[in-house]
Amino acid sequence: MNVQIFGTIKCFDTKKAQRYFKERNIKVQFINLKEKAMSKGELTSVIQAAGGIDQLIDPKAKDQDTLALLKHIAQEDKFDKLLENQQLLRTPIVRNGKQATVGYQPDIWKNWK
């Protein structure tokens, strides 16, 4: 398994996800979204695996102005706006190859091989 966790150090659910994999002796690569943003390819892959761009948007994000803009722009423009404003992503984003989840999802992770 090649698990990547995208999140922030202060995110409670990200810490829970890291603990989940650590308790099972599964190595993870943690990417702090405050230091390093997701690439275009990574974001595209996660959107496809998670079932759409709207699954990745955090309705409780601090940047409410950009969040409101994101809700009202055309669907085809959302990707570029989200790529520029990754503070709007719901975390943790956990990837294992082509599989990905958004948020704390241990019921899905336990079935990963």
PDB file as gemmi writes it, atoms N, CA and C in Angstrom:
CRYST1    1.000    1.000    1.000  90.00  90.00  90.00 P 1                      
ATOM      1  N   MET A   1       0.841  -1.180   0.000  1.00  0.00           N  
ATOM      2  CA  MET A   1       0.000   0.000   0.000  1.00  0.00           C  
ATOM      3  C   MET A   1       0.886   1.244   0.000  1.00  0.00           C  
ATOM      4  N   ASN A   2       0.483   2.228  -0.788  1.00  0.00           N  
ATOM      5  CA  ASN A   2       1.217   3.479  -0.891  1.00  0.00           C  
ATOM      6  C   ASN A   2       0.267   4.613  -0.522  1.00  0.00           C  
ATOM      7  N   VAL A   3       0.149   4.905   0.770  1.00  0.00           N  
ATOM      8  CA  VAL A   3      -0.860   5.840   1.269  1.00  0.00           C  
ATOM      9  C   VAL A   3      -0.274   7.235   1.418  1.00  0.00           C  
ATOM     10  N   GLN A   4      -1.006   8.202   0.878  1.00  0.00           N  
ATOM     11  CA  GLN A   4      -0.671   9.613   1.051  1.00  0.00           C  
ATOM     12  C   GLN A   4      -1.826  10.277   1.782  1.00  0.00           C  
ATOM     13  N   ILE A   5      -1.486  11.124   2.755  1.00  0.00           N  
ATOM     14  CA  ILE A   5      -2.505  11.895   3.464  1.00  0.00           C  
ATOM     15  C   ILE A   5      -2.228  13.370   3.220  1.00  0.00           C  
ATOM     16  N   PHE A   6      -3.179  14.030   2.577  1.00  0.00           N  
ATOM     17  CA  PHE A   6      -3.095  15.473   2.367  1.00  0.00           C  
ATOM     18  C   PHE A   6      -3.948  16.130   3.439  1.00  0.00           C  
ATOM     19  N   GLY A   7      -3.366  17.060   4.167  1.00  0.00           N  
ATOM     20  CA  GLY A   7      -4.111  17.738   5.212  1.00  0.00           C  
ATOM     21  C   GLY A   7      -3.282  18.838   5.827  1.00  0.00           C  
ATOM     22  N   THR A   8      -3.702  19.284   6.999  1.00  0.00           N  
ATOM     23  CA  THR A   8      -2.945  20.296   7.730  1.00  0.00           C  
ATOM     24  C   THR A   8      -2.637  19.764   9.126  1.00  0.00           C  
ATOM     25  N   ILE A   9      -1.624  20.312   9.725  1.00  0.00           N  
ATOM     26  CA  ILE A   9      -1.174  19.856  11.042  1.00  0.00           C  
ATOM     27  C   ILE A   9      -2.256  20.074  12.101  1.00  0.00           C  
ATOM     28  N   LYS A  10      -3.023  21.151  11.978  1.00  0.00           N  
ATOM     29  CA  LYS A  10      -4.024  21.480  12.990  1.00  0.00           C  
ATOM     30  C   LYS A  10      -5.371  20.778  12.792  1.00  0.00           C  
ATOM     31  N   CYS A  11      -5.544  20.081  11.676  1.00  0.00           N  
ATOM     32  CA  CYS A  11      -6.822  19.425  11.376  1.00  0.00           C  
ATOM     33  C   CYS A  11      -6.999  18.162  12.228  1.00  0.00           C  
ATOM     34  N   PHE A  12      -8.051  18.135  13.023  1.00  0.00           N  
ATOM     35  CA  PHE A  12      -8.320  17.010  13.920  1.00  0.00           C  
ATOM     36  C   PHE A  12      -8.531  15.703  13.138  1.00  0.00           C  
ATOM     37  N   ASP A  13      -9.308  15.746  12.061  1.00  0.00           N  
ATOM     38  CA  ASP A  13      -9.559  14.528  11.277  1.00  0.00           C  
ATOM     39  C   ASP A  13      -8.293  14.024  10.588  1.00  0.00           C  
ATOM     40  N   THR A  14      -7.403  14.933  10.203  1.00  0.00           N  
ATOM     41  CA  THR A  14      -6.131  14.517   9.609  1.00  0.00           C  
ATOM     42  C   THR A  14      -5.297  13.758  10.640  1.00  0.00           C  
ATOM     43  N   LYS A  15      -5.274  14.256  11.879  1.00  0.00           N  
ATOM     44  CA  LYS A  15      -4.546  13.565  12.947  1.00  0.00           C  
ATOM     45  C   LYS A  15      -5.129  12.180  13.199  1.00  0.00           C  
ATOM     46  N   LYS A  16      -6.475  12.087  13.168  1.00  0.00           N  
ATOM     47  CA  LYS A  16      -7.124  10.783  13.366  1.00  0.00           C  
ATOM     48  C   LYS A  16      -6.751   9.818  12.240  1.00  0.00           C  
ATOM     49  N   ALA A  17      -6.694  10.317  11.011  1.00  0.00           N  
ATOM     50  CA  ALA A  17      -6.328   9.469   9.875  1.00  0.00           C  
ATOM     51  C   ALA A  17      -4.891   8.974  10.017  1.00  0.00           C  
ATOM     52  N   GLN A  18      -3.985   9.864  10.413  1.00  0.00           N  
ATOM     53  CA  GLN A  18      -2.593   9.450  10.608  1.00  0.00           C  
ATOM     54  C   GLN A  18      -2.503   8.378  11.692  1.00  0.00           C  
ATOM     55  N   ARG A  19      -3.235   8.562  12.777  1.00  0.00           N  
ATOM     56  CA  ARG A  19      -3.231   7.595  13.875  1.00  0.00           C  
ATOM     57  C   ARG A  19      -3.799   6.252  13.403  1.00  0.00           C  
ATOM     58  N   TYR A  20      -4.877   6.286  12.596  1.00  0.00           N  
ATOM     59  CA  TYR A  20      -5.502   5.061  12.088  1.00  0.00           C  
ATOM     60  C   TYR A  20      -4.461   4.198  11.369  1.00  0.00           C  
ATOM     61  N   PHE A  21      -3.692   4.802  10.464  1.00  0.00           N  
ATOM     62  CA  PHE A  21      -2.715   4.028   9.692  1.00  0.00           C  
ATOM     63  C   PHE A  21      -1.507   3.638  10.551  1.00  0.00           C  
ATOM     64  N   LYS A  22      -1.095   4.503  11.467  1.00  0.00           N  
ATOM     65  CA  LYS A  22       0.036   4.192  12.341  1.00  0.00           C  
ATOM     66  C   LYS A  22      -0.274   2.990  13.221  1.00  0.00           C  
ATOM     67  N   GLU A  23      -1.497   2.926  13.754  1.00  0.00           N  
ATOM     68  CA  GLU A  23      -1.902   1.813  14.609  1.00  0.00           C  
ATOM     69  C   GLU A  23      -1.903   0.484  13.857  1.00  0.00           C  
ATOM     70  N   ARG A  24      -2.003   0.525  12.552  1.00  0.00           N  
ATOM     71  CA  ARG A  24      -2.024  -0.684  11.722  1.00  0.00           C  
ATOM     72  C   ARG A  24      -0.676  -0.927  11.038  1.00  0.00           C  
ATOM     73  N   ASN A  25       0.339  -0.183  11.472  1.00  0.00           N  
ATOM     74  CA  ASN A  25       1.694  -0.303  10.920  1.00  0.00           C  
ATOM     75  C   ASN A  25       1.728  -0.123   9.406  1.00  0.00           C  
ATOM     76  N   ILE A  26       0.962   0.822   8.911  1.00  0.00           N  
ATOM     77  CA  ILE A  26       0.951   1.145   7.487  1.00  0.00           C  
ATOM     78  C   ILE A  26       1.661   2.481   7.326  1.00  0.00           C  
ATOM     79  N   LYS A  27       2.731   2.478   6.532  1.00  0.00           N  
ATOM     80  CA  LYS A  27       3.486   3.708   6.322  1.00  0.00           C  
ATOM     81  C   LYS A  27       2.661   4.674   5.479  1.00  0.00           C  
ATOM     82  N   VAL A  28       2.717   5.947   5.855  1.00  0.00           N  
ATOM     83  CA  VAL A  28       2.013   6.980   5.105  1.00  0.00           C  
ATOM     84  C   VAL A  28       2.967   8.117   4.781  1.00  0.00           C  
ATOM     85  N   GLN A  29       2.657   8.801   3.721  1.00  0.00           N  
ATOM     86  CA  GLN A  29       3.368  10.028   3.371  1.00  0.00           C  
ATOM     87  C   GLN A  29       2.405  11.167   3.674  1.00  0.00           C  
ATOM     88  N   PHE A  30       2.782  12.046   4.608  1.00  0.00           N  
ATOM     89  CA  PHE A  30       1.933  13.173   4.965  1.00  0.00           C  
ATOM     90  C   PHE A  30       2.358  14.398   4.176  1.00  0.00           C  
ATOM     91  N   ILE A  31       1.409  15.034   3.508  1.00  0.00           N  
ATOM     92  CA  ILE A  31       1.660  16.260   2.763  1.00  0.00           C  
ATOM     93  C   ILE A  31       0.861  17.369   3.421  1.00  0.00           C  
ATOM     94  N   ASN A  32       1.566  18.349   3.981  1.00  0.00           N  
ATOM     95  CA  ASN A  32       0.929  19.488   4.632  1.00  0.00           C  
ATOM     96  C   ASN A  32       0.500  20.477   3.552  1.00  0.00           C  
ATOM     97  N   LEU A  33      -0.801  20.650   3.389  1.00  0.00           N  
ATOM     98  CA  LEU A  33      -1.324  21.523   2.342  1.00  0.00           C  
ATOM     99  C   LEU A  33      -0.982  22.997   2.569  1.00  0.00           C  
ATOM    100  N   LYS A  34      -0.577  23.353   3.776  1.00  0.00           N  
ATOM    101  CA  LYS A  34      -0.163  24.743   4.023  1.00  0.00           C  
ATOM    102  C   LYS A  34       1.241  25.004   3.460  1.00  0.00           C  
ATOM    103  N   GLU A  35       2.025  23.936   3.293  1.00  0.00           N  
ATOM    104  CA  GLU A  35       3.391  24.066   2.775  1.00  0.00           C  
ATOM    105  C   GLU A  35       3.499  23.692   1.301  1.00  0.00           C  
ATOM    106  N   LYS A  36       2.751  22.688   0.884  1.00  0.00           N  
ATOM    107  CA  LYS A  36       2.861  22.191  -0.491  1.00  0.00           C  
ATOM    108  C   LYS A  36       1.461  21.867  -1.025  1.00  0.00           C  
ATOM    109  N   ALA A  37       1.086  22.539  -2.076  1.00  0.00           N  
ATOM    110  CA  ALA A  37      -0.239  22.336  -2.661  1.00  0.00           C  
ATOM    111  C   ALA A  37      -0.267  21.056  -3.507  1.00  0.00           C  
ATOM    112  N   MET A  38      -1.464  20.554  -3.723  1.00  0.00           N  
ATOM    113  CA  MET A  38      -1.632  19.399  -4.611  1.00  0.00           C  
ATOM    114  C   MET A  38      -1.366  19.847  -6.041  1.00  0.00           C  
ATOM    115  N   SER A  39      -0.794  18.954  -6.830  1.00  0.00           N  
ATOM    116  CA  SER A  39      -0.565  19.259  -8.241  1.00  0.00           C  
ATOM    117  C   SER A  39      -1.875  19.095  -9.002  1.00  0.00           C  
ATOM    118  N   LYS A  40      -1.885  19.570 -10.230  1.00  0.00           N  
ATOM    119  CA  LYS A  40      -3.070  19.463 -11.081  1.00  0.00           C  
ATOM    120  C   LYS A  40      -3.465  17.997 -11.268  1.00  0.00           C  
ATOM    121  N   GLY A  41      -2.469  17.142 -11.499  1.00  0.00           N  
ATOM    122  CA  GLY A  41      -2.720  15.714 -11.694  1.00  0.00           C  
ATOM    123  C   GLY A  41      -3.257  15.036 -10.442  1.00  0.00           C  
ATOM    124  N   GLU A  42      -2.678  15.386  -9.279  1.00  0.00           N  
ATOM    125  CA  GLU A  42      -3.153  14.807  -8.021  1.00  0.00           C  
ATOM    126  C   GLU A  42      -4.601  15.203  -7.754  1.00  0.00           C  
ATOM    127  N   LEU A  43      -4.907  16.482  -7.954  1.00  0.00           N  
ATOM    128  CA  LEU A  43      -6.266  16.960  -7.712  1.00  0.00           C  
ATOM    129  C   LEU A  43      -7.254  16.299  -8.670  1.00  0.00           C  
ATOM    130  N   THR A  44      -6.877  16.155  -9.920  1.00  0.00           N  
ATOM    131  CA  THR A  44      -7.735  15.492 -10.908  1.00  0.00           C  
ATOM    132  C   THR A  44      -8.010  14.046 -10.495  1.00  0.00           C  
ATOM    133  N   SER A  45      -6.964  13.342 -10.085  1.00  0.00           N  
ATOM    134  CA  SER A  45      -7.097  11.949  -9.660  1.00  0.00           C  
ATOM    135  C   SER A  45      -8.030  11.815  -8.457  1.00  0.00           C  
ATOM    136  N   VAL A  46      -7.888  12.712  -7.482  1.00  0.00           N  
ATOM    137  CA  VAL A  46      -8.727  12.665  -6.281  1.00  0.00           C  
ATOM    138  C   VAL A  46     -10.183  12.981  -6.626  1.00  0.00           C  
ATOM    139  N   ILE A  47     -10.396  13.953  -7.500  1.00  0.00           N  
ATOM    140  CA  ILE A  47     -11.767  14.312  -7.912  1.00  0.00           C  
ATOM    141  C   ILE A  47     -12.454  13.112  -8.554  1.00  0.00           C  
ATOM    142  N   GLN A  48     -11.744  12.404  -9.433  1.00  0.00           N  
ATOM    143  CA  GLN A  48     -12.321  11.228 -10.093  1.00  0.00           C  
ATOM    144  C   GLN A  48     -12.630  10.128  -9.085  1.00  0.00           C  
ATOM    145  N   ALA A  49     -11.720   9.886  -8.154  1.00  0.00           N  
ATOM    146  CA  ALA A  49     -11.910   8.815  -7.169  1.00  0.00           C  
ATOM    147  C   ALA A  49     -12.981   9.159  -6.137  1.00  0.00           C  
ATOM    148  N   ALA A  50     -13.108  10.444  -5.806  1.00  0.00           N  
ATOM    149  CA  ALA A  50     -14.044  10.857  -4.754  1.00  0.00           C  
ATOM    150  C   ALA A  50     -15.463  11.078  -5.276  1.00  0.00           C  
ATOM    151  N   GLY A  51     -15.624  11.096  -6.572  1.00  0.00           N  
ATOM    152  CA  GLY A  51     -16.970  11.230  -7.132  1.00  0.00           C  
ATOM    153  C   GLY A  51     -17.383  12.654  -7.459  1.00  0.00           C  
ATOM    154  N   GLY A  52     -16.410  13.505  -7.779  1.00  0.00           N  
ATOM    155  CA  GLY A  52     -16.757  14.852  -8.218  1.00  0.00           C  
ATOM    156  C   GLY A  52     -16.132  15.935  -7.365  1.00  0.00           C  
ATOM    157  N   ILE A  53     -16.022  17.096  -7.954  1.00  0.00           N  
ATOM    158  CA  ILE A  53     -15.351  18.227  -7.306  1.00  0.00           C  
ATOM    159  C   ILE A  53     -16.094  18.717  -6.063  1.00  0.00           C  
ATOM    160  N   ASP A  54     -17.413  18.606  -6.069  1.00  0.00           N  
ATOM    161  CA  ASP A  54     -18.196  19.104  -4.933  1.00  0.00           C  
ATOM    162  C   ASP A  54     -17.934  18.303  -3.660  1.00  0.00           C  
ATOM    163  N   GLN A  55     -17.462  17.061  -3.792  1.00  0.00           N  
ATOM    164  CA  GLN A  55     -17.139  16.229  -2.632  1.00  0.00           C  
ATOM    165  C   GLN A  55     -15.910  16.767  -1.881  1.00  0.00           C  
ATOM    166  N   LEU A  56     -15.053  17.518  -2.589  1.00  0.00           N  
ATOM    167  CA  LEU A  56     -13.806  18.000  -2.002  1.00  0.00           C  
ATOM    168  C   LEU A  56     -13.932  19.350  -1.312  1.00  0.00           C  
ATOM    169  N   ILE A  57     -15.008  20.047  -1.548  1.00  0.00           N  
ATOM    170  CA  ILE A  57     -15.156  21.403  -1.015  1.00  0.00           C  
ATOM    171  C   ILE A  57     -15.670  21.352   0.419  1.00  0.00           C  
ATOM    172  N   ASP A  58     -14.962  22.059   1.303  1.00  0.00           N  
ATOM    173  CA  ASP A  58     -15.315  22.110   2.716  1.00  0.00           C  
ATOM    174  C   ASP A  58     -16.286  23.263   2.960  1.00  0.00           C  
ATOM    175  N   PRO A  59     -17.543  22.958   3.294  1.00  0.00           N  
ATOM    176  CA  PRO A  59     -18.515  24.033   3.522  1.00  0.00           C  
ATOM    177  C   PRO A  59     -18.194  24.879   4.759  1.00  0.00           C  
ATOM    178  N   LYS A  60     -17.295  24.376   5.622  1.00  0.00           N  
ATOM    179  CA  LYS A  60     -16.924  25.117   6.831  1.00  0.00           C  
ATOM    180  C   LYS A  60     -15.591  25.842   6.690  1.00  0.00           C  
ATOM    181  N   ALA A  61     -15.091  25.979   5.455  1.00  0.00           N  
ATOM    182  CA  ALA A  61     -13.802  26.644   5.237  1.00  0.00           C  
ATOM    183  C   ALA A  61     -13.834  28.080   5.753  1.00  0.00           C  
ATOM    184  N   LYS A  62     -12.686  28.531   6.243  1.00  0.00           N  
ATOM    185  CA  LYS A  62     -12.605  29.878   6.808  1.00  0.00           C  
ATOM    186  C   LYS A  62     -12.793  30.972   5.753  1.00  0.00           C  
ATOM    187  N   ASP A  63     -12.325  30.717   4.541  1.00  0.00           N  
ATOM    188  CA  ASP A  63     -12.413  31.710   3.469  1.00  0.00           C  
ATOM    189  C   ASP A  63     -13.813  31.678   2.843  1.00  0.00           C  
ATOM    190  N   GLN A  64     -14.770  32.255   3.525  1.00  0.00           N  
ATOM    191  CA  GLN A  64     -16.170  32.201   3.088  1.00  0.00           C  
ATOM    192  C   GLN A  64     -16.413  32.960   1.787  1.00  0.00           C  
ATOM    193  N   ASP A  65     -15.638  34.016   1.516  1.00  0.00           N  
ATOM    194  CA  ASP A  65     -15.813  34.782   0.280  1.00  0.00           C  
ATOM    195  C   ASP A  65     -15.484  33.924  -0.947  1.00  0.00           C  
ATOM    196  N   THR A  66     -14.340  33.251  -0.907  1.00  0.00           N  
ATOM    197  CA  THR A  66     -13.947  32.392  -2.022  1.00  0.00           C  
ATOM    198  C   THR A  66     -14.883  31.190  -2.116  1.00  0.00           C  
ATOM    199  N   LEU A  67     -15.334  30.696  -0.972  1.00  0.00           N  
ATOM    200  CA  LEU A  67     -16.273  29.576  -0.945  1.00  0.00           C  
ATOM    201  C   LEU A  67     -17.577  29.957  -1.646  1.00  0.00           C  
ATOM    202  N   ALA A  68     -18.068  31.156  -1.364  1.00  0.00           N  
ATOM    203  CA  ALA A  68     -19.298  31.640  -2.008  1.00  0.00           C  
ATOM    204  C   ALA A  68     -19.094  31.790  -3.515  1.00  0.00           C  
ATOM    205  N   LEU A  69     -17.943  32.305  -3.904  1.00  0.00           N  
ATOM    206  CA  LEU A  69     -17.632  32.452  -5.325  1.00  0.00           C  
ATOM    207  C   LEU A  69     -17.599  31.085  -6.004  1.00  0.00           C  
ATOM    208  N   LEU A  70     -16.987  30.115  -5.336  1.00  0.00           N  
ATOM    209  CA  LEU A  70     -16.866  28.766  -5.884  1.00  0.00           C  
ATOM    210  C   LEU A  70     -18.238  28.122  -6.107  1.00  0.00           C  
ATOM    211  N   LYS A  71     -19.176  28.430  -5.224  1.00  0.00           N  
ATOM    212  CA  LYS A  71     -20.517  27.869  -5.363  1.00  0.00           C  
ATOM    213  C   LYS A  71     -21.274  28.448  -6.555  1.00  0.00           C  
ATOM    214  N   HIS A  72     -20.907  29.663  -6.964  1.00  0.00           N  
ATOM    215  CA  HIS A  72     -21.692  30.354  -7.985  1.00  0.00           C  
ATOM    216  C   HIS A  72     -21.022  30.457  -9.354  1.00  0.00           C  
ATOM    217  N   ILE A  73     -19.807  29.933  -9.496  1.00  0.00           N  
ATOM    218  CA  ILE A  73     -19.180  29.970 -10.816  1.00  0.00           C  
ATOM    219  C   ILE A  73     -19.543  28.711 -11.593  1.00  0.00           C  
ATOM    220  N   ALA A  74     -19.286  28.756 -12.886  1.00  0.00           N  
ATOM    221  CA  ALA A  74     -19.612  27.629 -13.766  1.00  0.00           C  
ATOM    222  C   ALA A  74     -18.810  26.393 -13.357  1.00  0.00           C  
ATOM    223  N   GLN A  75     -19.396  25.230 -13.535  1.00  0.00           N  
ATOM    224  CA  GLN A  75     -18.780  23.961 -13.139  1.00  0.00           C  
ATOM    225  C   GLN A  75     -17.381  23.797 -13.751  1.00  0.00           C  
ATOM    226  N   GLU A  76     -17.222  24.198 -15.012  1.00  0.00           N  
ATOM    227  CA  GLU A  76     -15.928  24.027 -15.679  1.00  0.00           C  
ATOM    228  C   GLU A  76     -14.839  24.953 -15.120  1.00  0.00           C  
ATOM    229  N   ASP A  77     -15.226  26.017 -14.414  1.00  0.00           N  
ATOM    230  CA  ASP A  77     -14.250  26.940 -13.827  1.00  0.00           C  
ATOM    231  C   ASP A  77     -13.891  26.565 -12.385  1.00  0.00           C  
ATOM    232  N   LYS A  78     -14.656  25.672 -11.786  1.00  0.00           N  
ATOM    233  CA  LYS A  78     -14.426  25.309 -10.381  1.00  0.00           C  
ATOM    234  C   LYS A  78     -13.061  24.670 -10.157  1.00  0.00           C  
ATOM    235  N   PHE A  79     -12.636  23.830 -11.098  1.00  0.00           N  
ATOM    236  CA  PHE A  79     -11.366  23.118 -10.928  1.00  0.00           C  
ATOM    237  C   PHE A  79     -10.205  24.096 -10.760  1.00  0.00           C  
ATOM    238  N   ASP A  80     -10.096  25.060 -11.669  1.00  0.00           N  
ATOM    239  CA  ASP A  80      -8.988  26.017 -11.606  1.00  0.00           C  
ATOM    240  C   ASP A  80      -9.049  26.851 -10.333  1.00  0.00           C  
ATOM    241  N   LYS A  81     -10.255  27.232  -9.920  1.00  0.00           N  
ATOM    242  CA  LYS A  81     -10.417  28.038  -8.712  1.00  0.00           C  
ATOM    243  C   LYS A  81     -10.016  27.229  -7.473  1.00  0.00           C  
ATOM    244  N   LEU A  82     -10.392  25.948  -7.459  1.00  0.00           N  
ATOM    245  CA  LEU A  82     -10.036  25.086  -6.325  1.00  0.00           C  
ATOM    246  C   LEU A  82      -8.529  24.810  -6.296  1.00  0.00           C  
ATOM    247  N   LEU A  83      -7.925  24.677  -7.478  1.00  0.00           N  
ATOM    248  CA  LEU A  83      -6.480  24.465  -7.576  1.00  0.00           C  
ATOM    249  C   LEU A  83      -5.729  25.676  -7.009  1.00  0.00           C  
ATOM    250  N   GLU A  84      -6.243  26.871  -7.243  1.00  0.00           N  
ATOM    251  CA  GLU A  84      -5.638  28.105  -6.728  1.00  0.00           C  
ATOM    252  C   GLU A  84      -5.889  28.288  -5.234  1.00  0.00           C  
ATOM    253  N   ASN A  85      -7.023  27.796  -4.731  1.00  0.00           N  
ATOM    254  CA  ASN A  85      -7.460  28.039  -3.353  1.00  0.00           C  
ATOM    255  C   ASN A  85      -7.640  26.725  -2.596  1.00  0.00           C  
ATOM    256  N   GLN A  86      -6.552  26.027  -2.352  1.00  0.00           N  
ATOM    257  CA  GLN A  86      -6.645  24.705  -1.746  1.00  0.00           C  
ATOM    258  C   GLN A  86      -6.999  24.739  -0.264  1.00  0.00           C  
ATOM    259  N   GLN A  87      -7.082  25.935   0.323  1.00  0.00           N  
ATOM    260  CA  GLN A  87      -7.545  26.042   1.705  1.00  0.00           C  
ATOM    261  C   GLN A  87      -9.032  25.700   1.799  1.00  0.00           C  
ATOM    262  N   LEU A  88      -9.700  25.570   0.651  1.00  0.00           N  
ATOM    263  CA  LEU A  88     -11.124  25.213   0.620  1.00  0.00           C  
ATOM    264  C   LEU A  88     -11.351  23.704   0.592  1.00  0.00           C  
ATOM    265  N   LEU A  89     -10.276  22.923   0.494  1.00  0.00           N  
ATOM    266  CA  LEU A  89     -10.406  21.468   0.440  1.00  0.00           C  
ATOM    267  C   LEU A  89     -10.799  20.904   1.798  1.00  0.00           C  
ATOM    268  N   ARG A  90     -11.680  19.911   1.761  1.00  0.00           N  
ATOM    269  CA  ARG A  90     -12.043  19.180   2.978  1.00  0.00           C  
ATOM    270  C   ARG A  90     -10.930  18.178   3.267  1.00  0.00           C  
ATOM    271  N   THR A  91     -10.454  18.150   4.482  1.00  0.00           N  
ATOM    272  CA  THR A  91      -9.341  17.269   4.806  1.00  0.00           C  
ATOM    273  C   THR A  91      -9.750  16.253   5.870  1.00  0.00           C  
ATOM    274  N   PRO A  92      -9.066  15.135   5.953  1.00  0.00           N  
ATOM    275  CA  PRO A  92      -7.923  14.744   5.148  1.00  0.00           C  
ATOM    276  C   PRO A  92      -8.347  14.164   3.803  1.00  0.00           C  
ATOM    277  N   ILE A  93      -7.479  14.310   2.828  1.00  0.00           N  
ATOM    278  CA  ILE A  93      -7.635  13.614   1.558  1.00  0.00           C  
ATOM    279  C   ILE A  93      -6.630  12.474   1.606  1.00  0.00           C  
ATOM    280  N   VAL A  94      -7.127  11.249   1.551  1.00  0.00           N  
ATOM    281  CA  VAL A  94      -6.268  10.071   1.683  1.00  0.00           C  
ATOM    282  C   VAL A  94      -6.266   9.330   0.353  1.00  0.00           C  
ATOM    283  N   ARG A  95      -5.062   9.124  -0.187  1.00  0.00           N  
ATOM    284  CA  ARG A  95      -4.909   8.427  -1.474  1.00  0.00           C  
ATOM    285  C   ARG A  95      -4.150   7.130  -1.292  1.00  0.00           C  
ATOM    286  N   ASN A  96      -4.582   6.131  -2.047  1.00  0.00           N  
ATOM    287  CA  ASN A  96      -3.871   4.863  -2.141  1.00  0.00           C  
ATOM    288  C   ASN A  96      -3.928   4.459  -3.603  1.00  0.00           C  
ATOM    289  N   GLY A  97      -2.912   4.829  -4.364  1.00  0.00           N  
ATOM    290  CA  GLY A  97      -2.930   4.573  -5.798  1.00  0.00           C  
ATOM    291  C   GLY A  97      -4.053   5.359  -6.461  1.00  0.00           C  
ATOM    292  N   LYS A  98      -4.955   4.657  -7.134  1.00  0.00           N  
ATOM    293  CA  LYS A  98      -6.080   5.310  -7.820  1.00  0.00           C  
ATOM    294  C   LYS A  98      -7.271   5.539  -6.885  1.00  0.00           C  
ATOM    295  N   GLN A  99      -7.219   4.980  -5.685  1.00  0.00           N  
ATOM    296  CA  GLN A  99      -8.312   5.151  -4.726  1.00  0.00           C  
ATOM    297  C   GLN A  99      -8.068   6.405  -3.897  1.00  0.00           C  
ATOM    298  N   ALA A 100      -9.154   7.063  -3.517  1.00  0.00           N  
ATOM    299  CA  ALA A 100      -9.018   8.248  -2.662  1.00  0.00           C  
ATOM    300  C   ALA A 100     -10.303   8.470  -1.878  1.00  0.00           C  
ATOM    301  N   THR A 101     -10.137   9.038  -0.679  1.00  0.00           N  
ATOM    302  CA  THR A 101     -11.288   9.414   0.131  1.00  0.00           C  
ATOM    303  C   THR A 101     -11.093  10.848   0.611  1.00  0.00           C  
ATOM    304  N   VAL A 102     -12.196  11.464   0.966  1.00  0.00           N  
ATOM    305  CA  VAL A 102     -12.176  12.819   1.506  1.00  0.00           C  
ATOM    306  C   VAL A 102     -12.833  12.757   2.877  1.00  0.00           C  
ATOM    307  N   GLY A 103     -12.138  13.276   3.893  1.00  0.00           N  
ATOM    308  CA  GLY A 103     -12.648  13.192   5.254  1.00  0.00           C  
ATOM    309  C   GLY A 103     -12.174  11.908   5.919  1.00  0.00           C  
ATOM    310  N   TYR A 104     -12.582  11.728   7.152  1.00  0.00           N  
ATOM    311  CA  TYR A 104     -12.188  10.547   7.923  1.00  0.00           C  
ATOM    312  C   TYR A 104     -13.080   9.377   7.533  1.00  0.00           C  
ATOM    313  N   GLN A 105     -12.518   8.368   6.838  1.00  0.00           N  
ATOM    314  CA  GLN A 105     -13.293   7.263   6.256  1.00  0.00           C  
ATOM    315  C   GLN A 105     -12.694   5.889   6.585  1.00  0.00           C  
ATOM    316  N   PRO A 106     -12.568   5.515   7.849  1.00  0.00           N  
ATOM    317  CA  PRO A 106     -11.924   4.224   8.182  1.00  0.00           C  
ATOM    318  C   PRO A 106     -12.660   3.013   7.621  1.00  0.00           C  
ATOM    319  N   ASP A 107     -13.973   3.107   7.422  1.00  0.00           N  
ATOM    320  CA  ASP A 107     -14.719   1.963   6.866  1.00  0.00           C  
ATOM    321  C   ASP A 107     -14.283   1.652   5.442  1.00  0.00           C  
ATOM    322  N   ILE A 108     -13.859   2.648   4.711  1.00  0.00           N  
ATOM    323  CA  ILE A 108     -13.365   2.436   3.347  1.00  0.00           C  
ATOM    324  C   ILE A 108     -11.906   1.990   3.382  1.00  0.00           C  
ATOM    325  N   TRP A 109     -11.090   2.610   4.250  1.00  0.00           N  
ATOM    326  CA  TRP A 109      -9.661   2.287   4.305  1.00  0.00           C  
ATOM    327  C   TRP A 109      -9.397   0.849   4.678  1.00  0.00           C  
ATOM    328  N   LYS A 110     -10.247   0.273   5.533  1.00  0.00           N  
ATOM    329  CA  LYS A 110      -9.983  -1.095   5.990  1.00  0.00           C  
ATOM    330  C   LYS A 110     -10.086  -2.109   4.841  1.00  0.00           C  
ATOM    331  N   ASN A 111     -10.729  -1.738   3.729  1.00  0.00           N  
ATOM    332  CA  ASN A 111     -10.852  -2.634   2.581  1.00  0.00           C  
ATOM    333  C   ASN A 111      -9.753  -2.425   1.543  1.00  0.00           C  
ATOM    334  N   TRP A 112      -8.886  -1.451   1.758  1.00  0.00           N  
ATOM    335  CA  TRP A 112      -7.778  -1.204   0.823  1.00  0.00           C  
ATOM    336  C   TRP A 112      -6.716  -2.263   0.954  1.00  0.00           C  
ATOM    337  N   LYS A 113      -6.156  -2.638  -0.160  1.00  0.00           N  
ATOM    338  CA  LYS A 113      -5.072  -3.641  -0.186  1.00  0.00           C  
ATOM    339  C   LYS A 113      -3.788  -3.004  -0.657  1.00  0.00           C  
TER     340      LYS A 113                                                      
END                                                                             
